Every structure is written in structure tokens, then in C-alpha cells.
Amino acid sequence: MIKLNNFSDDEWQALQQLPIIVATLISAVDYSSTSEDKEFFAFAAFIQKAAAKHTETSFVTAVLGNIEFVDIEAFQQQCTLVASAMSGEKPVESALNRIKSAGDLLDAHLDKKTAKSFENFIVDVAIVVARAHKESMLPFASTISKVEDYHIRRIETALGI
């Protein structure tokens, strides 16, 4: 069992917010009001199933067990905030800075295997949200847009993956 007391209350809260930050970031960078609902429901379903997928460590389970789940209205508001301010990139950069800080916390407080497992879980969140809607009606179209892929790679870099 992971000793959760390795983290301060603020650090623990930052880790609990990380899946939501990543999901809304990916949803907002390729904003479409028609895809937002699909992305939220894909995110919600993924979070519900994530603990079972990540049984190699109890850390993912611990974070998810204590997470205050966001509702669809809060998800949409966060996406709108990021999408409406994309020209200045401040919300995106702020989110990436928070992701980097959380990655630094993981590396400082956890063994490499546990930290990597949680970081991979966070990238999985981004991929699930990005794949929630098809980018085009063409049968050969990618499930992840170029802008989503770019930001997924930025998330990986922020996490040190």
C-alpha cells in the first residue's frame, strides 16, 4: 500500500485534480460543442473502469477513490474557459504547468514503477478523451486530431515520459 501521507494535503489535491485537468485540456484544445458531451462521457466511463485496469499499483486506485468527480456542467465550463482563451495560451500553459508540477511530485514521492504507472494512467485519460469522437466522417480519418495529438505529446513531456 502506498503511504499517502508522503504528500501534503495540497499535493494530494493536485494529484486528484490531474485527470480532470488533462481531460478538459484535451477536450478544449480541439473544441466542438458536439464532441464535448461524448468526451465527458468517455472520460467518466474511463475513470469508473480505471482502477480495475491499473491493478499493478494501488496508487491509481487511491487517487480515484478520493477524487471529487466533476459533473458535466463543470466539465463544459472548464472546456469553455480554455477554448475561449486559446489565443493567449494562458489556460493551456497553466494546465501544462500544473501537469508538470504533479509529475514532479510523483517523481519526488513515489518509486519509479508507481510514478510511471500513474503517469501512464494520466496519458490514457488524454487519449480516451481525444478518441471520444471521430475527427471526420471519412472512414479512414484519424480518431485523434493533430492538435489533440500535439497536446498529448506536450502532456507526456510535462510528465517526463
TATA-V279335 format. One record per residue. N is the residue number from 0. RES is the residue in one letter. PHI is phi as a letter, one per 20 degrees, with the letter a starting at -180 (NA if undefined). PSI is psi as a letter, one per 40 degrees, with the letter a starting at -180 (none if undefined). D_LAST is the distance of its C-alpha to the last C-alpha in Angstrom with 2 decimals. Layout:
n: {N & N}
res: {RES & RES}
phi: {PHI & PHI}
psi: {PSI & PSI}
d_last: {D_LAST & D_LAST}
This chain:
n: {0 & 1 & 2 & 3 & 4 & 5 & 6 & 7 & 8 & 9 & 10 & 11 & 12 & 13 & 14 & 15 & 16 & 17 & 18 & 19 & 20 & 21 & 22 & 23 & 24 & 25 & 26 & 27 & 28 & 29 & 30 & 31 & 32 & 33 & 34 & 35 & 36 & 37 & 38 & 39 & 40 & 41 & 42 & 43 & 44 & 45 & 46 & 47 & 48 & 49 & 50 & 51 & 52 & 53 & 54 & 55 & 56 & 57 & 58 & 59 & 60 & 61 & 62 & 63 & 64 & 65 & 66 & 67 & 68 & 69 & 70 & 71 & 72 & 73 & 74 & 75 & 76 & 77 & 78 & 79 & 80 & 81 & 82 & 83 & 84 & 85 & 86 & 87 & 88 & 89 & 90 & 91 & 92 & 93 & 94 & 95 & 96 & 97 & 98 & 99 & 100 & 101 & 102 & 103 & 104 & 105 & 106 & 107 & 108 & 109 & 110 & 111 & 112 & 113 & 114 & 115 & 116 & 117 & 118 & 119 & 120 & 121 & 122 & 123 & 124 & 125 & 126 & 127 & 128 & 129 & 130 & 131 & 132 & 133 & 134 & 135 & 136 & 137 & 138 & 139 & 140 & 141 & 142 & 143 & 144 & 145 & 146 & 147 & 148 & 149 & 150 & 151 & 152 & 153 & 154 & 155 & 156 & 157 & 158 & 159 & 160}
res: {M & I & K & L & N & N & F & S & D & D & E & W & Q & A & L & Q & Q & L & P & I & I & V & A & T & L & I & S & A & V & D & Y & S & S & T & S & E & D & K & E & F & F & A & F & A & A & F & I & Q & K & A & A & A & K & H & T & E & T & S & F & V & T & A & V & L & G & N & I & E & F & V & D & I & E & A & F & Q & Q & Q & C & T & L & V & A & S & A & M & S & G & E & K & P & V & E & S & A & L & N & R & I & K & S & A & G & D & L & L & D & A & H & L & D & K & K & T & A & K & S & F & E & N & F & I & V & D & V & A & I & V & V & A & R & A & H & K & E & S & M & L & P & F & A & S & T & I & S & K & V & E & D & Y & H & I & R & R & I & E & T & A & L & G & I}
phi: {NA & f & e & f & f & f & d & f & g & f & f & f & f & f & f & f & e & g & g & f & g & f & f & f & f & f & f & f & f & c & f & b & f & f & e & g & f & f & f & f & f & f & f & f & f & f & f & f & e & f & f & f & f & d & f & f & b & e & f & g & f & f & f & f & f & d & f & e & f & e & e & f & f & f & f & f & f & f & f & f & g & f & f & f & d & f & f & e & m & f & f & f & f & f & f & f & f & f & f & f & f & f & f & f & f & g & f & f & d & c & f & g & f & f & f & f & f & f & f & f & g & f & f & g & g & f & f & f & f & f & e & f & b & e & f & b & e & f & f & e & f & f & e & c & f & f & f & f & f & g & f & f & f & f & f & g & f & f & e & n & e}
psi: {h & h & h & e & e & e & i & i & d & d & d & d & d & d & d & d & e & d & d & d & d & d & d & d & d & d & d & d & d & f & h & h & d & d & e & d & d & d & d & d & d & d & d & d & d & d & d & d & e & d & d & d & d & f & e & e & i & e & d & d & d & d & d & d & d & e & h & h & h & i & i & d & d & d & d & d & d & d & d & d & d & d & d & e & f & d & d & e & e & d & d & d & d & d & d & d & d & d & d & d & d & d & d & d & d & d & d & d & e & i & i & d & d & d & d & d & d & d & d & d & d & d & d & d & d & d & d & d & d & d & e & d & i & i & e & i & e & h & d & e & i & i & e & h & i & d & d & d & d & d & d & d & d & d & d & d & d & d & e & f & none}
d_last: {23.91 & 21.43 & 23.44 & 22.81 & 24.99 & 22.18 & 21.38 & 23.91 & 25.22 & 23.49 & 20.07 & 20.72 & 21.87 & 18.77 & 16.66 & 19.35 & 19.28 & 15.58 & 16.17 & 19.18 & 17.64 & 14.97 & 17.82 & 20.27 & 18.07 & 17.47 & 21.13 & 22.45 & 20.86 & 22.78 & 25.62 & 28.41 & 30.74 & 31.37 & 27.77 & 27.03 & 28.94 & 27.32 & 23.84 & 24.97 & 26.57 & 23.63 & 21.45 & 24.27 & 24.76 & 21.12 & 21.09 & 24.36 & 23.13 & 19.65 & 21.01 & 22.64 & 19.61 & 17.49 & 20.31 & 18.36 & 17.92 & 20.30 & 17.88 & 17.01 & 20.75 & 21.69 & 19.78 & 21.23 & 24.58 & 24.97 & 23.60 & 26.24 & 25.93 & 26.41 & 29.26 & 29.48 & 31.36 & 28.80 & 26.02 & 28.26 & 29.10 & 25.51 & 24.87 & 28.12 & 27.26 & 24.06 & 25.82 & 28.96 & 27.34 & 25.00 & 27.17 & 26.30 & 22.58 & 22.96 & 21.96 & 18.80 & 17.90 & 19.00 & 16.81 & 13.69 & 14.91 & 15.44 & 11.96 & 10.73 & 13.61 & 12.84 & 9.34 & 11.44 & 14.03 & 12.09 & 11.12 & 14.76 & 16.54 & 15.04 & 14.70 & 11.41 & 12.31 & 13.25 & 10.37 & 7.90 & 10.74 & 11.10 & 7.64 & 8.31 & 11.73 & 10.95 & 9.45 & 12.60 & 14.68 & 13.86 & 14.66 & 17.78 & 19.05 & 18.59 & 20.45 & 23.18 & 25.46 & 26.17 & 26.02 & 29.42 & 32.43 & 32.29 & 31.57 & 29.07 & 27.07 & 23.33 & 22.31 & 19.55 & 20.80 & 19.51 & 19.01 & 17.07 & 14.83 & 14.40 & 13.52 & 11.08 & 9.16 & 9.88 & 8.67 & 5.11 & 5.78 & 7.71 & 5.59 & 3.80 & 0.00}
